[in-house]
Amino acid sequence: MSRILAAILLTTLLCAAWADDHTLTCDTAVSAKCPAKDPPTPVYLADPSDCSKFCECSGGTAFSKSCQTGTLWDDTIGICNWASMVDCGDRPIPPM
């Protein structure tokens, strides 16, 4: 019985995580920069309102993603990077 409950809990958590990743969209101005058709490699864009977030394009829409704690979106190299290594420019840095 405990295996069934563990499996249900895991499935619920995974579905909730998937829903969060696929329902929070970025600003429409960011989505406007996404290609209508997905290219072979993912397209990632900086979130202009938060340096700890980025946007992933899918089907012409930009979806919000978050960097791990202690990292910020490095628009120069296109990945989350240690905060001390990132120049956020005008993008706000949230408290860590």
C-alpha positions, 0 to 999 in steps of 0.5 A: 500500500505504501508503494501505491501512495508513494507513486501517487504522491510522486505523480502528483508532484511531477504533474504540479511541476509540469503545470507550473512550467507550462502555464506561466508565460512571460510578457507578451513582448518577450513572446513576440521574439519567439519563433512561430515554429520551434527550431531544432534547439531550444530558444531561451530569452532573458526575462526583463523583469527578473534576472533570476528568470528566463523564458523558454520559447515553445510554439511562439510563446515564451514560458517562464523558467527560474534559475536555481538558488544562487544563480542568475540568467546570464544572457551572454552565454545563455545559461544560469550562472553563478550570481557573481559572474552575471551582469544583469544590466537593467534586469532587477535582481531579487533578494537571494 
